[in-house]
Amino acid sequence: MTRFPLIAILMTLPVITMAQTDDNGAVTDTCGAAGFAGLVGQIGEIAEMLVLEAPKRVIPPGSAITQDYRLERINFDLDEDNRITRIWCG
């Protein structure tokens, strides 16, 4: 019985080490979105063509999206010109 809490803690270590925090200690980049920052300004088809291990969403303007927060999911926001404006986790 005493092994279960230890195993649960050890299983969360990869997630904890992956997360980056801002100056206030808030988790900011749990999905690696910063690695895709160079795509901001590019056409949205590039985001759609990416083959990633993590889940992704390409979000056109005015789209309805679910409000569930998934640390590993990468989101690509598009503008009216189909250009990537923001890449974020959630």
PDB file with one MODEL, atoms N, CA, C and O in Angstrom:
MODEL        1
ATOM      1  N   MET A   1       0.810  -1.197   0.000  1.00  0.00           N
ATOM      2  CA  MET A   1       0.000   0.000   0.000  1.00  0.00           C
ATOM      3  C   MET A   1       0.853   1.260   0.000  1.00  0.00           C
ATOM      4  O   MET A   1       0.435   2.275  -0.557  1.00  0.00           O
ATOM      5  N   THR A   2       2.022   1.226   0.602  1.00  0.00           N
ATOM      6  CA  THR A   2       2.844   2.434   0.683  1.00  0.00           C
ATOM      7  C   THR A   2       3.561   2.734  -0.625  1.00  0.00           C
ATOM      8  O   THR A   2       4.069   3.841  -0.804  1.00  0.00           O
ATOM      9  N   ARG A   3       3.613   1.791  -1.528  1.00  0.00           N
ATOM     10  CA  ARG A   3       4.268   2.030  -2.812  1.00  0.00           C
ATOM     11  C   ARG A   3       3.431   2.880  -3.745  1.00  0.00           C
ATOM     12  O   ARG A   3       3.988   3.619  -4.557  1.00  0.00           O
ATOM     13  N   PHE A   4       2.122   2.801  -3.659  1.00  0.00           N
ATOM     14  CA  PHE A   4       1.269   3.519  -4.599  1.00  0.00           C
ATOM     15  C   PHE A   4       1.508   5.031  -4.604  1.00  0.00           C
ATOM     16  O   PHE A   4       1.647   5.598  -5.688  1.00  0.00           O
ATOM     17  N   PRO A   5       1.563   5.727  -3.443  1.00  0.00           N
ATOM     18  CA  PRO A   5       1.827   7.173  -3.485  1.00  0.00           C
ATOM     19  C   PRO A   5       3.179   7.498  -4.111  1.00  0.00           C
ATOM     20  O   PRO A   5       3.305   8.483  -4.838  1.00  0.00           O
ATOM     21  N   LEU A   6       4.184   6.682  -3.835  1.00  0.00           N
ATOM     22  CA  LEU A   6       5.500   6.913  -4.419  1.00  0.00           C
ATOM     23  C   LEU A   6       5.461   6.745  -5.931  1.00  0.00           C
ATOM     24  O   LEU A   6       6.038   7.553  -6.658  1.00  0.00           O
ATOM     25  N   ILE A   7       4.794   5.715  -6.406  1.00  0.00           N
ATOM     26  CA  ILE A   7       4.671   5.484  -7.842  1.00  0.00           C
ATOM     27  C   ILE A   7       3.913   6.635  -8.495  1.00  0.00           C
ATOM     28  O   ILE A   7       4.309   7.096  -9.566  1.00  0.00           O
ATOM     29  N   ALA A   8       2.849   7.102  -7.883  1.00  0.00           N
ATOM     30  CA  ALA A   8       2.075   8.217  -8.440  1.00  0.00           C
ATOM     31  C   ALA A   8       2.930   9.472  -8.545  1.00  0.00           C
ATOM     32  O   ALA A   8       2.845  10.193  -9.539  1.00  0.00           O
ATOM     33  N   ILE A   9       3.743   9.741  -7.549  1.00  0.00           N
ATOM     34  CA  ILE A   9       4.617  10.919  -7.585  1.00  0.00           C
ATOM     35  C   ILE A   9       5.667  10.774  -8.684  1.00  0.00           C
ATOM     36  O   ILE A   9       5.921  11.720  -9.429  1.00  0.00           O
ATOM     37  N   LEU A  10       6.269   9.611  -8.785  1.00  0.00           N
ATOM     38  CA  LEU A  10       7.289   9.389  -9.806  1.00  0.00           C
ATOM     39  C   LEU A  10       6.725   9.497 -11.215  1.00  0.00           C
ATOM     40  O   LEU A  10       7.423   9.940 -12.128  1.00  0.00           O
ATOM     41  N   MET A  11       5.482   9.100 -11.402  1.00  0.00           N
ATOM     42  CA  MET A  11       4.866   9.179 -12.727  1.00  0.00           C
ATOM     43  C   MET A  11       4.618  10.622 -13.151  1.00  0.00           C
ATOM     44  O   MET A  11       4.561  10.895 -14.350  1.00  0.00           O
ATOM     45  N   THR A  12       4.472  11.545 -12.224  1.00  0.00           N
ATOM     46  CA  THR A  12       4.222  12.946 -12.577  1.00  0.00           C
ATOM     47  C   THR A  12       5.509  13.715 -12.823  1.00  0.00           C
ATOM     48  O   THR A  12       5.443  14.834 -13.334  1.00  0.00           O
ATOM     49  N   LEU A  13       6.650  13.189 -12.494  1.00  0.00           N
ATOM     50  CA  LEU A  13       7.910  13.912 -12.671  1.00  0.00           C
ATOM     51  C   LEU A  13       8.165  14.348 -14.109  1.00  0.00           C
ATOM     52  O   LEU A  13       8.597  15.484 -14.304  1.00  0.00           O
ATOM     53  N   PRO A  14       7.926  13.519 -15.134  1.00  0.00           N
ATOM     54  CA  PRO A  14       8.162  14.006 -16.494  1.00  0.00           C
ATOM     55  C   PRO A  14       7.305  15.233 -16.822  1.00  0.00           C
ATOM     56  O   PRO A  14       7.776  16.137 -17.513  1.00  0.00           O
ATOM     57  N   VAL A  15       6.087  15.283 -16.352  1.00  0.00           N
ATOM     58  CA  VAL A  15       5.223  16.430 -16.613  1.00  0.00           C
ATOM     59  C   VAL A  15       5.750  17.657 -15.888  1.00  0.00           C
ATOM     60  O   VAL A  15       5.754  18.754 -16.446  1.00  0.00           O
ATOM     61  N   ILE A  16       6.187  17.485 -14.668  1.00  0.00           N
ATOM     62  CA  ILE A  16       6.702  18.601 -13.899  1.00  0.00           C
ATOM     63  C   ILE A  16       7.976  19.150 -14.524  1.00  0.00           C
ATOM     64  O   ILE A  16       8.141  20.368 -14.596  1.00  0.00           O
ATOM     65  N   THR A  17       8.867  18.302 -14.972  1.00  0.00           N
ATOM     66  CA  THR A  17      10.111  18.777 -15.554  1.00  0.00           C
ATOM     67  C   THR A  17       9.901  19.396 -16.924  1.00  0.00           C
ATOM     68  O   THR A  17      10.713  20.218 -17.348  1.00  0.00           O
ATOM     69  N   MET A  18       8.843  19.032 -17.629  1.00  0.00           N
ATOM     70  CA  MET A  18       8.543  19.592 -18.932  1.00  0.00           C
ATOM     71  C   MET A  18       7.995  21.004 -18.824  1.00  0.00           C
ATOM     72  O   MET A  18       8.193  21.812 -19.731  1.00  0.00           O
ATOM     73  N   ALA A  19       7.325  21.310 -17.756  1.00  0.00           N
ATOM     74  CA  ALA A  19       6.634  22.580 -17.620  1.00  0.00           C
ATOM     75  C   ALA A  19       7.613  23.724 -17.400  1.00  0.00           C
ATOM     76  O   ALA A  19       8.602  23.584 -16.680  1.00  0.00           O
ATOM     77  N   GLN A  20       7.323  24.858 -18.031  1.00  0.00           N
ATOM     78  CA  GLN A  20       8.075  26.079 -17.803  1.00  0.00           C
ATOM     79  C   GLN A  20       7.185  27.040 -17.057  1.00  0.00           C
ATOM     80  O   GLN A  20       5.964  27.009 -17.204  1.00  0.00           O
ATOM     81  N   THR A  21       7.798  27.903 -16.248  1.00  0.00           N
ATOM     82  CA  THR A  21       7.007  28.843 -15.470  1.00  0.00           C
ATOM     83  C   THR A  21       7.408  30.273 -15.792  1.00  0.00           C
ATOM     84  O   THR A  21       8.530  30.533 -16.227  1.00  0.00           O
ATOM     85  N   ASP A  22       6.469  31.209 -15.572  1.00  0.00           N
ATOM     86  CA  ASP A  22       6.779  32.621 -15.739  1.00  0.00           C
ATOM     87  C   ASP A  22       7.322  33.186 -14.432  1.00  0.00           C
ATOM     88  O   ASP A  22       7.578  32.424 -13.499  1.00  0.00           O
ATOM     89  N   ASP A  23       7.504  34.496 -14.341  1.00  0.00           N
ATOM     90  CA  ASP A  23       8.085  35.122 -13.146  1.00  0.00           C
ATOM     91  C   ASP A  23       7.235  34.921 -11.899  1.00  0.00           C
ATOM     92  O   ASP A  23       7.756  34.962 -10.784  1.00  0.00           O
ATOM     93  N   ASN A  24       5.927  34.704 -12.073  1.00  0.00           N
ATOM     94  CA  ASN A  24       5.022  34.505 -10.938  1.00  0.00           C
ATOM     95  C   ASN A  24       4.905  33.044 -10.537  1.00  0.00           C
ATOM     96  O   ASN A  24       4.170  32.720  -9.605  1.00  0.00           O
ATOM     97  N   GLY A  25       5.612  32.159 -11.219  1.00  0.00           N
ATOM     98  CA  GLY A  25       5.563  30.740 -10.900  1.00  0.00           C
ATOM     99  C   GLY A  25       4.435  30.001 -11.587  1.00  0.00           C
ATOM    100  O   GLY A  25       4.216  28.822 -11.308  1.00  0.00           O
ATOM    101  N   ALA A  26       3.699  30.673 -12.493  1.00  0.00           N
ATOM    102  CA  ALA A  26       2.598  30.022 -13.209  1.00  0.00           C
ATOM    103  C   ALA A  26       3.163  29.175 -14.350  1.00  0.00           C
ATOM    104  O   ALA A  26       4.121  29.572 -15.013  1.00  0.00           O
ATOM    105  N   VAL A  27       2.566  28.014 -14.568  1.00  0.00           N
ATOM    106  CA  VAL A  27       2.989  27.123 -15.645  1.00  0.00           C
ATOM    107  C   VAL A  27       2.589  27.747 -16.971  1.00  0.00           C
ATOM    108  O   VAL A  27       1.436  28.139 -17.148  1.00  0.00           O
ATOM    109  N   THR A  28       3.543  27.845 -17.920  1.00  0.00           N
ATOM    110  CA  THR A  28       3.272  28.531 -19.170  1.00  0.00           C
ATOM    111  C   THR A  28       3.451  27.683 -20.425  1.00  0.00           C
ATOM    112  O   THR A  28       2.704  27.867 -21.386  1.00  0.00           O
ATOM    113  N   ASP A  29       4.406  26.768 -20.451  1.00  0.00           N
ATOM    114  CA  ASP A  29       4.696  26.046 -21.692  1.00  0.00           C
ATOM    115  C   ASP A  29       4.811  24.552 -21.442  1.00  0.00           C
ATOM    116  O   ASP A  29       5.901  23.989 -21.543  1.00  0.00           O
ATOM    117  N   THR A  30       3.724  23.921 -21.125  1.00  0.00           N
ATOM    118  CA  THR A  30       3.724  22.500 -20.812  1.00  0.00           C
ATOM    119  C   THR A  30       3.715  21.617 -22.050  1.00  0.00           C
ATOM    120  O   THR A  30       4.000  20.422 -21.965  1.00  0.00           O
ATOM    121  N   CYS A  31       3.387  22.202 -23.207  1.00  0.00           N
ATOM    122  CA  CYS A  31       3.268  21.405 -24.427  1.00  0.00           C
ATOM    123  C   CYS A  31       4.408  21.646 -25.407  1.00  0.00           C
ATOM    124  O   CYS A  31       4.473  20.987 -26.444  1.00  0.00           O
ATOM    125  N   GLY A  32       5.299  22.570 -25.104  1.00  0.00           N
ATOM    126  CA  GLY A  32       6.396  22.873 -26.012  1.00  0.00           C
ATOM    127  C   GLY A  32       6.033  23.869 -27.092  1.00  0.00           C
ATOM    128  O   GLY A  32       6.677  23.901 -28.140  1.00  0.00           O
ATOM    129  N   ALA A  33       5.018  24.682 -26.860  1.00  0.00           N
ATOM    130  CA  ALA A  33       4.568  25.660 -27.849  1.00  0.00           C
ATOM    131  C   ALA A  33       5.666  26.644 -28.235  1.00  0.00           C
ATOM    132  O   ALA A  33       5.704  27.113 -29.373  1.00  0.00           O
ATOM    133  N   ALA A  34       6.551  26.956 -27.307  1.00  0.00           N
ATOM    134  CA  ALA A  34       7.625  27.912 -27.592  1.00  0.00           C
ATOM    135  C   ALA A  34       8.513  27.433 -28.744  1.00  0.00           C
ATOM    136  O   ALA A  34       9.094  28.246 -29.464  1.00  0.00           O
ATOM    137  N   GLY A  35       8.613  26.137 -28.912  1.00  0.00           N
ATOM    138  CA  GLY A  35       9.409  25.585 -30.001  1.00  0.00           C
ATOM    139  C   GLY A  35       8.819  25.840 -31.371  1.00  0.00           C
ATOM    140  O   GLY A  35       9.505  25.672 -32.379  1.00  0.00           O
ATOM    141  N   PHE A  36       7.557  26.243 -31.428  1.00  0.00           N
ATOM    142  CA  PHE A  36       6.883  26.518 -32.690  1.00  0.00           C
ATOM    143  C   PHE A  36       6.706  28.015 -32.934  1.00  0.00           C
ATOM    144  O   PHE A  36       6.004  28.407 -33.867  1.00  0.00           O
ATOM    145  N   ALA A  37       7.328  28.853 -32.115  1.00  0.00           N
ATOM    146  CA  ALA A  37       7.145  30.307 -32.211  1.00  0.00           C
ATOM    147  C   ALA A  37       7.500  30.843 -33.592  1.00  0.00           C
ATOM    148  O   ALA A  37       6.940  31.854 -34.015  1.00  0.00           O
ATOM    149  N   GLY A  38       8.388  30.211 -34.283  1.00  0.00           N
ATOM    150  CA  GLY A  38       8.770  30.644 -35.624  1.00  0.00           C
ATOM    151  C   GLY A  38       7.657  30.521 -36.653  1.00  0.00           C
ATOM    152  O   GLY A  38       7.767  31.073 -37.747  1.00  0.00           O
ATOM    153  N   LEU A  39       6.594  29.809 -36.321  1.00  0.00           N
ATOM    154  CA  LEU A  39       5.475  29.652 -37.254  1.00  0.00           C
ATOM    155  C   LEU A  39       4.480  30.810 -37.199  1.00  0.00           C
ATOM    156  O   LEU A  39       3.616  30.917 -38.070  1.00  0.00           O
ATOM    157  N   VAL A  40       4.587  31.676 -36.191  1.00  0.00           N
ATOM    158  CA  VAL A  40       3.680  32.824 -36.100  1.00  0.00           C
ATOM    159  C   VAL A  40       3.872  33.683 -37.343  1.00  0.00           C
ATOM    160  O   VAL A  40       4.993  34.049 -37.696  1.00  0.00           O
ATOM    161  N   GLY A  41       2.766  33.994 -37.995  1.00  0.00           N
ATOM    162  CA  GLY A  41       2.804  34.756 -39.239  1.00  0.00           C
ATOM    163  C   GLY A  41       2.735  33.887 -40.487  1.00  0.00           C
ATOM    164  O   GLY A  41       2.484  34.392 -41.581  1.00  0.00           O
ATOM    165  N   GLN A  42       2.955  32.593 -40.333  1.00  0.00           N
ATOM    166  CA  GLN A  42       2.885  31.669 -41.465  1.00  0.00           C
ATOM    167  C   GLN A  42       1.434  31.279 -41.750  1.00  0.00           C
ATOM    168  O   GLN A  42       0.549  31.516 -40.928  1.00  0.00           O
ATOM    169  N   ILE A  43       1.199  30.681 -42.917  1.00  0.00           N
ATOM    170  CA  ILE A  43      -0.163  30.274 -43.264  1.00  0.00           C
ATOM    171  C   ILE A  43      -0.606  29.097 -42.403  1.00  0.00           C
ATOM    172  O   ILE A  43       0.210  28.278 -41.980  1.00  0.00           O
ATOM    173  N   GLY A  44      -1.907  29.026 -42.152  1.00  0.00           N
ATOM    174  CA  GLY A  44      -2.470  28.016 -41.264  1.00  0.00           C
ATOM    175  C   GLY A  44      -2.306  26.593 -41.746  1.00  0.00           C
ATOM    176  O   GLY A  44      -2.320  25.666 -40.937  1.00  0.00           O
ATOM    177  N   GLU A  45      -2.151  26.396 -43.045  1.00  0.00           N
ATOM    178  CA  GLU A  45      -1.990  25.041 -43.565  1.00  0.00           C
ATOM    179  C   GLU A  45      -0.746  24.362 -43.006  1.00  0.00           C
ATOM    180  O   GLU A  45      -0.699  23.138 -42.889  1.00  0.00           O
ATOM    181  N   ILE A  46       0.245  25.152 -42.667  1.00  0.00           N
ATOM    182  CA  ILE A  46       1.462  24.573 -42.091  1.00  0.00           C
ATOM    183  C   ILE A  46       1.128  23.882 -40.773  1.00  0.00           C
ATOM    184  O   ILE A  46       1.585  22.766 -40.525  1.00  0.00           O
ATOM    185  N   ALA A  47       0.340  24.533 -39.931  1.00  0.00           N
ATOM    186  CA  ALA A  47      -0.053  23.941 -38.651  1.00  0.00           C
ATOM    187  C   ALA A  47      -0.894  22.688 -38.870  1.00  0.00           C
ATOM    188  O   ALA A  47      -0.764  21.712 -38.132  1.00  0.00           O
ATOM    189  N   GLU A  48      -1.744  22.716 -39.870  1.00  0.00           N
ATOM    190  CA  GLU A  48      -2.589  21.551 -40.150  1.00  0.00           C
ATOM    191  C   GLU A  48      -1.770  20.366 -40.632  1.00  0.00           C
ATOM    192  O   GLU A  48      -2.130  19.219 -40.366  1.00  0.00           O
ATOM    193  N   MET A  49      -0.684  20.620 -41.330  1.00  0.00           N
ATOM    194  CA  MET A  49       0.135  19.543 -41.883  1.00  0.00           C
ATOM    195  C   MET A  49       1.112  18.952 -40.869  1.00  0.00           C
ATOM    196  O   MET A  49       1.652  17.870 -41.100  1.00  0.00           O
ATOM    197  N   LEU A  50       1.349  19.640 -39.751  1.00  0.00           N
ATOM    198  CA  LEU A  50       2.291  19.133 -38.756  1.00  0.00           C
ATOM    199  C   LEU A  50       1.836  17.789 -38.210  1.00  0.00           C
ATOM    200  O   LEU A  50       0.663  17.606 -37.882  1.00  0.00           O
ATOM    201  N   VAL A  51       2.755  16.866 -38.116  1.00  0.00           N
ATOM    202  CA  VAL A  51       2.493  15.570 -37.496  1.00  0.00           C
ATOM    203  C   VAL A  51       3.211  15.595 -36.144  1.00  0.00           C
ATOM    204  O   VAL A  51       4.440  15.573 -36.074  1.00  0.00           O
ATOM    205  N   LEU A  52       2.428  15.641 -35.093  1.00  0.00           N
ATOM    206  CA  LEU A  52       2.976  15.759 -33.743  1.00  0.00           C
ATOM    207  C   LEU A  52       2.583  14.558 -32.898  1.00  0.00           C
ATOM    208  O   LEU A  52       1.561  13.920 -33.147  1.00  0.00           O
ATOM    209  N   GLU A  53       3.395  14.255 -31.904  1.00  0.00           N
ATOM    210  CA  GLU A  53       3.029  13.209 -30.952  1.00  0.00           C
ATOM    211  C   GLU A  53       1.929  13.701 -30.023  1.00  0.00           C
ATOM    212  O   GLU A  53       1.071  12.926 -29.601  1.00  0.00           O
ATOM    213  N   ALA A  54       1.957  14.988 -29.710  1.00  0.00           N
ATOM    214  CA  ALA A  54       0.951  15.581 -28.826  1.00  0.00           C
ATOM    215  C   ALA A  54      -0.275  15.986 -29.651  1.00  0.00           C
ATOM    216  O   ALA A  54      -0.164  16.228 -30.853  1.00  0.00           O
ATOM    217  N   PRO A  55      -1.427  16.059 -29.010  1.00  0.00           N
ATOM    218  CA  PRO A  55      -2.608  16.530 -29.734  1.00  0.00           C
ATOM    219  C   PRO A  55      -2.476  18.008 -30.093  1.00  0.00           C
ATOM    220  O   PRO A  55      -1.774  18.764 -29.421  1.00  0.00           O
ATOM    221  N   LYS A  56      -3.155  18.400 -31.153  1.00  0.00           N
ATOM    222  CA  LYS A  56      -3.114  19.797 -31.574  1.00  0.00           C
ATOM    223  C   LYS A  56      -4.497  20.236 -32.027  1.00  0.00           C
ATOM    224  O   LYS A  56      -5.348  19.418 -32.377  1.00  0.00           O
ATOM    225  N   ARG A  57      -4.700  21.558 -32.012  1.00  0.00           N
ATOM    226  CA  ARG A  57      -5.915  22.164 -32.550  1.00  0.00           C
ATOM    227  C   ARG A  57      -5.496  23.352 -33.398  1.00  0.00           C
ATOM    228  O   ARG A  57      -4.648  24.147 -32.993  1.00  0.00           O
ATOM    229  N   VAL A  58      -6.090  23.469 -34.571  1.00  0.00           N
ATOM    230  CA  VAL A  58      -5.920  24.643 -35.418  1.00  0.00           C
ATOM    231  C   VAL A  58      -7.244  25.377 -35.349  1.00  0.00           C
ATOM    232  O   VAL A  58      -8.280  24.834 -35.732  1.00  0.00           O
ATOM    233  N   ILE A  59      -7.217  26.616 -34.861  1.00  0.00           N
ATOM    234  CA  ILE A  59      -8.444  27.329 -34.515  1.00  0.00           C
ATOM    235  C   ILE A  59      -8.631  28.548 -35.420  1.00  0.00           C
ATOM    236  O   ILE A  59      -7.978  29.573 -35.221  1.00  0.00           O
ATOM    237  N   PRO A  60      -9.520  28.442 -36.413  1.00  0.00           N
ATOM    238  CA  PRO A  60      -9.834  29.608 -37.256  1.00  0.00           C
ATOM    239  C   PRO A  60     -10.592  30.657 -36.445  1.00  0.00           C
ATOM    240  O   PRO A  60     -11.170  30.331 -35.408  1.00  0.00           O
ATOM    241  N   PRO A  61     -10.599  31.918 -36.905  1.00  0.00           N
ATOM    242  CA  PRO A  61     -11.301  32.969 -36.159  1.00  0.00           C
ATOM    243  C   PRO A  61     -12.792  32.670 -36.051  1.00  0.00           C
ATOM    244  O   PRO A  61     -13.413  32.189 -36.998  1.00  0.00           O
ATOM    245  N   GLY A  62     -13.348  32.961 -34.891  1.00  0.00           N
ATOM    246  CA  GLY A  62     -14.778  32.765 -34.670  1.00  0.00           C
ATOM    247  C   GLY A  62     -15.195  31.336 -34.404  1.00  0.00           C
ATOM    248  O   GLY A  62     -16.387  31.057 -34.274  1.00  0.00           O
ATOM    249  N   SER A  63     -14.238  30.422 -34.319  1.00  0.00           N
ATOM    250  CA  SER A  63     -14.565  29.016 -34.082  1.00  0.00           C
ATOM    251  C   SER A  63     -14.940  28.784 -32.627  1.00  0.00           C
ATOM    252  O   SER A  63     -14.396  29.413 -31.719  1.00  0.00           O
ATOM    253  N   ALA A  64     -15.866  27.884 -32.426  1.00  0.00           N
ATOM    254  CA  ALA A  64     -16.208  27.445 -31.074  1.00  0.00           C
ATOM    255  C   ALA A  64     -15.243  26.324 -30.705  1.00  0.00           C
ATOM    256  O   ALA A  64     -15.028  25.393 -31.482  1.00  0.00           O
ATOM    257  N   ILE A  65     -14.666  26.425 -29.511  1.00  0.00           N
ATOM    258  CA  ILE A  65     -13.756  25.380 -29.050  1.00  0.00           C
ATOM    259  C   ILE A  65     -14.170  24.951 -27.652  1.00  0.00           C
ATOM    260  O   ILE A  65     -14.814  25.702 -26.918  1.00  0.00           O
ATOM    261  N   THR A  66     -13.792  23.738 -27.300  1.00  0.00           N
ATOM    262  CA  THR A  66     -14.090  23.255 -25.955  1.00  0.00           C
ATOM    263  C   THR A  66     -13.215  23.998 -24.954  1.00  0.00           C
ATOM    264  O   THR A  66     -12.142  24.490 -25.302  1.00  0.00           O
ATOM    265  N   GLN A  67     -13.670  24.076 -23.731  1.00  0.00           N
ATOM    266  CA  GLN A  67     -12.937  24.780 -22.687  1.00  0.00           C
ATOM    267  C   GLN A  67     -12.106  23.838 -21.820  1.00  0.00           C
ATOM    268  O   GLN A  67     -11.557  24.261 -20.803  1.00  0.00           O
ATOM    269  N   ASP A  68     -12.007  22.571 -22.209  1.00  0.00           N
ATOM    270  CA  ASP A  68     -11.177  21.656 -21.436  1.00  0.00           C
ATOM    271  C   ASP A  68      -9.711  22.034 -21.609  1.00  0.00           C
ATOM    272  O   ASP A  68      -9.274  22.365 -22.711  1.00  0.00           O
ATOM    273  N   TYR A  69      -8.964  21.983 -20.527  1.00  0.00           N
ATOM    274  CA  TYR A  69      -7.550  22.358 -20.550  1.00  0.00           C
ATOM    275  C   TYR A  69      -6.714  21.101 -20.537  1.00  0.00           C
ATOM    276  O   TYR A  69      -6.766  20.315 -19.591  1.00  0.00           O
ATOM    277  N   ARG A  70      -5.936  20.913 -21.601  1.00  0.00           N
ATOM    278  CA  ARG A  70      -5.063  19.753 -21.704  1.00  0.00           C
ATOM    279  C   ARG A  70      -3.629  20.239 -21.804  1.00  0.00           C
ATOM    280  O   ARG A  70      -3.255  20.876 -22.789  1.00  0.00           O
ATOM    281  N   LEU A  71      -2.838  19.950 -20.808  1.00  0.00           N
ATOM    282  CA  LEU A  71      -1.469  20.449 -20.723  1.00  0.00           C
ATOM    283  C   LEU A  71      -0.637  20.130 -21.960  1.00  0.00           C
ATOM    284  O   LEU A  71       0.205  20.930 -22.368  1.00  0.00           O
ATOM    285  N   GLU A  72      -0.870  18.969 -22.553  1.00  0.00           N
ATOM    286  CA  GLU A  72      -0.031  18.522 -23.657  1.00  0.00           C
ATOM    287  C   GLU A  72      -0.500  19.004 -25.029  1.00  0.00           C
ATOM    288  O   GLU A  72       0.211  18.820 -26.017  1.00  0.00           O
ATOM    289  N   ARG A  73      -1.679  19.615 -25.110  1.00  0.00           N
ATOM    290  CA  ARG A  73      -2.237  20.012 -26.412  1.00  0.00           C
ATOM    291  C   ARG A  73      -1.673  21.353 -26.869  1.00  0.00           C
ATOM    292  O   ARG A  73      -1.597  22.306 -26.093  1.00  0.00           O
ATOM    293  N   ILE A  74      -1.279  21.414 -28.140  1.00  0.00           N
ATOM    294  CA  ILE A  74      -0.787  22.649 -28.750  1.00  0.00           C
ATOM    295  C   ILE A  74      -1.916  23.242 -29.586  1.00  0.00           C
ATOM    296  O   ILE A  74      -2.523  22.550 -30.404  1.00  0.00           O
ATOM    297  N   ASN A  75      -2.192  24.523 -29.374  1.00  0.00           N
ATOM    298  CA  ASN A  75      -3.242  25.230 -30.102  1.00  0.00           C
ATOM    299  C   ASN A  75      -2.621  26.272 -31.018  1.00  0.00           C
ATOM    300  O   ASN A  75      -1.697  26.985 -30.627  1.00  0.00           O
ATOM    301  N   PHE A  76      -3.130  26.354 -32.226  1.00  0.00           N
ATOM    302  CA  PHE A  76      -2.685  27.345 -33.200  1.00  0.00           C
ATOM    303  C   PHE A  76      -3.873  28.241 -33.531  1.00  0.00           C
ATOM    304  O   PHE A  76      -4.839  27.785 -34.144  1.00  0.00           O
ATOM    305  N   ASP A  77      -3.813  29.511 -33.133  1.00  0.00           N
ATOM    306  CA  ASP A  77      -4.875  30.468 -33.465  1.00  0.00           C
ATOM    307  C   ASP A  77      -4.581  31.074 -34.835  1.00  0.00           C
ATOM    308  O   ASP A  77      -3.444  31.440 -35.131  1.00  0.00           O
ATOM    309  N   LEU A  78      -5.622  31.177 -35.669  1.00  0.00           N
ATOM    310  CA  LEU A  78      -5.490  31.774 -36.994  1.00  0.00           C
ATOM    311  C   LEU A  78      -6.276  33.076 -37.057  1.00  0.00           C
ATOM    312  O   LEU A  78      -7.246  33.258 -36.321  1.00  0.00           O
ATOM    313  N   ASP A  79      -5.858  33.980 -37.936  1.00  0.00           N
ATOM    314  CA  ASP A  79      -6.612  35.216 -38.143  1.00  0.00           C
ATOM    315  C   ASP A  79      -7.446  35.105 -39.413  1.00  0.00           C
ATOM    316  O   ASP A  79      -7.511  34.043 -40.033  1.00  0.00           O
ATOM    317  N   GLU A  80      -8.083  36.208 -39.793  1.00  0.00           N
ATOM    318  CA  GLU A  80      -8.967  36.212 -40.963  1.00  0.00           C
ATOM    319  C   GLU A  80      -8.228  35.927 -42.267  1.00  0.00           C
ATOM    320  O   GLU A  80      -8.833  35.489 -43.245  1.00  0.00           O
ATOM    321  N   ASP A  81      -6.919  36.178 -42.279  1.00  0.00           N
ATOM    322  CA  ASP A  81      -6.102  35.916 -43.473  1.00  0.00           C
ATOM    323  C   ASP A  81      -5.483  34.524 -43.459  1.00  0.00           C
ATOM    324  O   ASP A  81      -4.599  34.226 -44.263  1.00  0.00           O
ATOM    325  N   ASN A  82      -5.947  33.670 -42.545  1.00  0.00           N
ATOM    326  CA  ASN A  82      -5.455  32.304 -42.397  1.00  0.00           C
ATOM    327  C   ASN A  82      -3.981  32.267 -42.006  1.00  0.00           C
ATOM    328  O   ASN A  82      -3.246  31.371 -42.421  1.00  0.00           O
ATOM    329  N   ARG A  83      -3.554  33.233 -41.213  1.00  0.00           N
ATOM    330  CA  ARG A  83      -2.183  33.283 -40.706  1.00  0.00           C
ATOM    331  C   ARG A  83      -2.183  32.906 -39.219  1.00  0.00           C
ATOM    332  O   ARG A  83      -3.116  33.231 -38.485  1.00  0.00           O
ATOM    333  N   ILE A  84      -1.137  32.227 -38.796  1.00  0.00           N
ATOM    334  CA  ILE A  84      -0.994  31.836 -37.388  1.00  0.00           C
ATOM    335  C   ILE A  84      -0.668  33.087 -36.579  1.00  0.00           C
ATOM    336  O   ILE A  84       0.308  33.782 -36.865  1.00  0.00           O
ATOM    337  N   THR A  85      -1.491  33.373 -35.562  1.00  0.00           N
ATOM    338  CA  THR A  85      -1.282  34.554 -34.735  1.00  0.00           C
ATOM    339  C   THR A  85      -0.784  34.222 -33.337  1.00  0.00           C
ATOM    340  O   THR A  85      -0.150  35.055 -32.690  1.00  0.00           O
ATOM    341  N   ARG A  86      -1.066  33.014 -32.868  1.00  0.00           N
ATOM    342  CA  ARG A  86      -0.676  32.643 -31.511  1.00  0.00           C
ATOM    343  C   ARG A  86      -0.575  31.133 -31.415  1.00  0.00           C
ATOM    344  O   ARG A  86      -1.361  30.405 -32.022  1.00  0.00           O
ATOM    345  N   ILE A  87       0.404  30.670 -30.644  1.00  0.00           N
ATOM    346  CA  ILE A  87       0.582  29.237 -30.396  1.00  0.00           C
ATOM    347  C   ILE A  87       0.655  29.081 -28.883  1.00  0.00           C
ATOM    348  O   ILE A  87       1.490  29.699 -28.223  1.00  0.00           O
ATOM    349  N   TRP A  88      -0.233  28.244 -28.343  1.00  0.00           N
ATOM    350  CA  TRP A  88      -0.343  28.137 -26.891  1.00  0.00           C
ATOM    351  C   TRP A  88      -0.752  26.737 -26.462  1.00  0.00           C
ATOM    352  O   TRP A  88      -1.233  25.936 -27.262  1.00  0.00           O
ATOM    353  N   CYS A  89      -0.549  26.465 -25.184  1.00  0.00           N
ATOM    354  CA  CYS A  89      -0.900  25.169 -24.605  1.00  0.00           C
ATOM    355  C   CYS A  89      -2.280  25.214 -23.998  1.00  0.00           C
ATOM    356  O   CYS A  89      -2.701  26.246 -23.475  1.00  0.00           O
ATOM    357  N   GLY A  90      -2.983  24.112 -24.062  1.00  0.00           N
ATOM    358  CA  GLY A  90      -4.276  24.064 -23.366  1.00  0.00           C
ATOM    359  C   GLY A  90      -5.322  23.261 -24.047  1.00  0.00           C
ATOM    360  O   GLY A  90      -6.442  23.155 -23.549  1.00  0.00           O
TER     361      GLY A  90
ENDMDL
END
